[in-house]
Amino acid sequence: MTGSLPRVWVNGDLVDAAAPSITALDHAVTVGDGVFETAKIDRGRPFALSRHHARLERSASGLGLPAVDLALVTKGIDAVLDGEPIDFGRLRYSVTGGIGPLGSDRAAGELTYIVVAATQARPPASGKVTVVPWTRNERSAVAGLKTTSYAENVVALARARALGAMEAVFANTRGELCECTGSNIFVVVGGEVLTPPEDSGLLAGITRELVLEWAADAAVPIRESALPLDVLRTADEVFITSSTKDVLPVHAVDDRTLPVGPVTARLRDLFRSRAEQDLDP
């Protein structure tokens, strides 16, 4: 397939990205009844799809959706990646509850499948983050699920951009460090790498998962730990992780500047090396 991006596939067919392709009654449109995944495309190839597929299934199950047809998802992915390779970009695939009533009740209908691929700029060498005044609810019914209910992320990220930051950092309702809008966050304290645990209310990212595994393999001291939000004021190094950012050093948290330290640099280089060796780790 060639042509302008983004490339869009819906329920078995490639469609015009600018044309209507989802019914107005789809349950994700108003109530956010759906799940999705975002994977990195690098030199035409998607990364870590098996892990993304597994998380999609976990999210769908947690939301109470029927079993996802991964074979159909794969057909959509193949369709949007066919043709001229995307040098660097984002692969996003979504599964919604399908046609539903106008309220929060769910109809027992067929799911809607959407796959989109688009180019984007490669991430910068480092970035600034800002702490926002809103919290993640670690006791939410959808905590840890990657759902299409992303409005609070939209608001928080808009605030971050207005302040010259690339990401917004949330605490949870206990005042603990939690996550960013679309990234997980790590700190380095005394040479040890720390990141909030899943029971903090975060969405466990695929890159986060790989960093935890690969750092342990390389004998880098790393562990999950409940952390006060104030750790961002004292940590030696801070970095964030996501599917399209990989390991990205943080050079500023609000008005505090930080170095790109040796531990972060080592993990950034380790991630790049391991990812190049295996597209589906």
C-alpha positions in Angstrom: 0.0 0.0 0.0 1.2 3.5 -0.8 -0.3 6.9 -0.4 -0.6 9.5 2.3 -0.6 8.7 6.0 -2.1 7.8 8.3 -3.1 4.4 7.0 -6.4 3.2 8.4 -8.1 -0.2 8.5 -11.5 -0.8 10.1 -13.3 -4.2 10.5 -11.5 -5.9 7.6 -11.0 -3.0 5.1 -8.6 -0.3 4.4 -10.5 3.0 4.5 -9.9 6.7 3.7 -8.5 8.2 6.8 -10.6 11.3 6.3 -13.8 9.5 5.5 -16.5 8.3 8.0 -15.8 4.7 9.0 -17.2 4.2 12.5 -20.9 4.4 13.4 -22.1 7.2 15.6 -23.5 4.5 17.9 -20.2 2.9 18.6 -19.9 2.5 22.3 -16.4 4.0 22.4 -17.5 7.3 20.9 -19.2 8.7 24.0 -18.6 6.4 26.9 -15.0 5.2 26.0 -16.0 1.5 26.0 -12.9 0.2 24.3 -9.2 -0.8 24.7 -6.2 -0.1 22.6 -2.4 -0.6 22.1 0.3 1.6 20.7 3.5 0.0 19.3 6.6 1.6 17.8 7.3 1.2 14.1 11.0 1.5 13.3 12.2 1.1 9.8 9.0 -0.4 8.7 8.8 -3.0 11.5 6.6 -3.1 14.6 8.2 -3.8 18.0 7.1 -6.2 20.8 3.7 -7.1 19.3 3.3 -10.3 21.3 3.5 -8.3 24.6 1.2 -5.7 23.2 -1.3 -8.3 22.1 -1.2 -9.9 25.6 -1.9 -6.6 27.3 -4.7 -5.9 24.8 -6.3 -9.2 25.9 -5.8 -8.3 29.6 -7.4 -4.9 29.1 -10.4 -6.3 27.2 -10.9 -8.9 29.8 -10.7 -6.4 32.6 -13.2 -4.2 30.8 -15.6 -7.1 30.4 -15.4 -7.2 26.6 -15.7 -10.5 24.7 -12.5 -12.3 23.6 -10.5 -10.3 21.1 -9.9 -11.8 17.7 -6.1 -11.4 17.5 -6.0 -13.0 14.0 -8.2 -10.2 12.7 -6.0 -7.6 14.5 -3.0 -9.1 12.8 -4.6 -8.8 9.4 -5.2 -5.1 10.1 -1.6 -4.6 11.1 -0.3 -6.3 8.0 -2.6 -4.2 5.9 -1.5 -0.8 7.3 2.2 -1.8 7.2 2.0 -3.0 3.6 3.8 -0.9 1.0 6.4 1.8 1.5 8.0 1.2 4.9 7.4 3.8 7.6 10.8 4.9 8.8 9.6 5.7 12.3 6.0 5.9 13.6 3.2 4.7 15.7 1.0 1.7 15.2 -2.3 2.0 17.1 -4.9 -0.7 17.3 -8.2 -0.5 19.1 -11.1 -2.8 19.9 -14.3 -1.2 21.0 -17.6 -2.6 22.4 -19.2 -2.0 19.0 -22.7 -0.6 18.6 -24.3 0.2 22.0 -27.1 2.1 23.6 -26.9 5.8 24.4 -26.2 5.1 28.0 -23.5 3.2 29.8 -25.2 -0.2 29.3 -23.5 -2.5 26.8 -25.2 -4.3 24.0 -24.2 -7.9 23.1 -23.1 -7.1 19.6 -19.9 -7.5 17.5 -16.7 -5.7 18.5 -15.3 -2.9 16.3 -11.6 -3.3 15.2 -9.5 -0.4 14.2 -5.8 -0.3 13.1 -3.9 2.9 12.3 -0.3 3.5 11.3 1.3 6.9 11.0 4.7 8.5 10.8 6.0 10.7 13.6 9.2 12.4 14.5 11.7 10.4 16.5 11.9 11.4 20.2 14.3 14.1 21.3 17.5 13.3 23.3 15.8 14.3 26.6 12.7 16.0 27.8 11.1 18.1 30.6 8.2 16.9 32.7 5.9 18.7 35.0 3.9 17.5 38.0 0.1 18.2 37.6 -2.4 18.8 40.4 -4.6 15.9 39.5 -4.3 12.3 40.7 -4.6 8.8 39.5 -7.1 6.7 41.3 -5.4 3.4 42.2 -8.7 2.0 43.3 -10.5 2.7 40.0 -12.4 0.0 38.3 -10.1 0.4 35.2 -6.8 1.0 37.0 -4.1 -0.8 35.0 -6.2 -1.2 31.9 -5.4 0.6 28.6 -8.9 1.9 27.8 -10.0 4.5 25.3 -11.2 6.7 28.2 -8.3 9.2 27.9 -9.8 12.6 28.6 -7.9 13.2 31.8 -4.7 12.5 29.9 -5.7 15.0 27.2 -6.2 17.7 29.9 -3.0 16.9 31.7 -0.9 16.8 28.6 -2.3 20.1 27.4 -1.2 21.7 30.7 2.2 20.2 30.3 2.7 21.5 26.8 1.5 24.9 27.9 4.3 24.9 30.5 6.9 23.8 28.0 7.1 20.2 29.1 6.7 17.0 27.0 4.9 15.0 29.7 2.7 15.4 32.8 3.4 13.5 36.0 0.6 12.2 38.2 0.6 11.2 41.8 -2.0 8.8 43.1 -4.6 9.4 45.8 -2.0 8.4 48.4 0.4 11.1 47.3 2.8 8.6 45.8 4.6 8.9 42.5 2.5 7.1 39.9 3.0 7.7 36.1 2.8 10.1 33.2 0.0 10.5 30.7 1.5 8.0 28.3 4.8 7.1 29.9 6.1 5.3 33.0 8.6 7.1 35.2 11.8 5.9 36.9 14.2 7.6 39.3 17.8 6.8 40.2 18.7 7.2 43.9 22.2 6.3 45.0 22.8 4.2 41.9 19.6 2.2 42.3 16.8 2.4 39.8 13.3 2.7 41.3 9.9 2.8 39.7 6.4 2.8 41.1 4.7 -0.6 41.5 1.6 -1.7 39.6 -0.6 -1.2 42.7 0.1 2.5 42.6 -2.6 2.7 39.9 -0.3 3.0 36.9 -0.6 1.4 33.5 2.2 -1.1 33.2 4.0 -0.2 30.0 5.6 -2.7 27.7 8.9 -0.6 27.7 8.7 -0.5 31.5 8.4 -4.2 31.6 11.4 -4.7 29.3 13.5 -2.2 31.2 12.8 -4.1 34.4 13.8 -7.4 32.8 16.8 -6.3 30.8 18.3 -4.2 33.6 18.1 -7.2 35.9 19.8 -9.3 33.3 22.6 -6.7 33.1 23.0 -6.7 36.9 21.7 -3.1 37.2 20.1 -2.6 40.6 16.5 -2.0 39.9 13.2 -2.6 41.7 9.6 -1.5 42.0 8.9 0.6 45.1 6.2 2.9 46.5 7.8 6.4 46.2 6.7 9.7 47.6 6.0 12.3 44.9 8.8 14.5 46.4 11.4 11.9 45.2 11.4 14.0 42.0 13.0 16.8 44.0 15.9 14.7 45.2 16.5 11.9 42.8 19.9 11.8 41.1 18.4 11.0 37.7 15.0 10.7 36.2 13.8 9.0 33.0 10.6 8.0 31.4 9.7 5.1 29.2 7.1 4.5 26.5 6.6 2.5 23.3 7.7 5.4 21.1 10.2 7.1 23.5 12.0 3.9 24.6 14.2 5.1 27.5 14.2 8.9 27.5 16.2 10.9 30.0 14.5 13.8 31.8 16.6 16.9 32.0 14.1 19.0 34.0 11.2 18.4 36.5 9.4 21.7 36.6 12.1 24.2 37.6 14.6 21.6 38.7 17.3 20.7 36.1 18.9 17.3 36.1 21.9 15.7 34.3 21.6 12.8 31.9 23.3 10.6 34.3 25.4 7.4 33.8 22.7 5.0 34.9 20.1 6.4 32.6 22.6 6.5 29.7 23.5 2.9 30.4 19.8 1.7 30.4 19.1 3.8 27.2 21.9 2.1 25.4 21.1 -1.3 26.8 17.5 -0.9 25.6 18.5 0.1 22.1 20.9 -2.8 21.8 18.5 -5.4 23.1 15.6 -4.1 20.9 17.8 -4.2 17.8 18.5 -7.9 18.5 14.9 -9.0 18.9 11.8 -7.3 17.4 9.4 -9.3 19.5 11.1 -9.9 22.9 
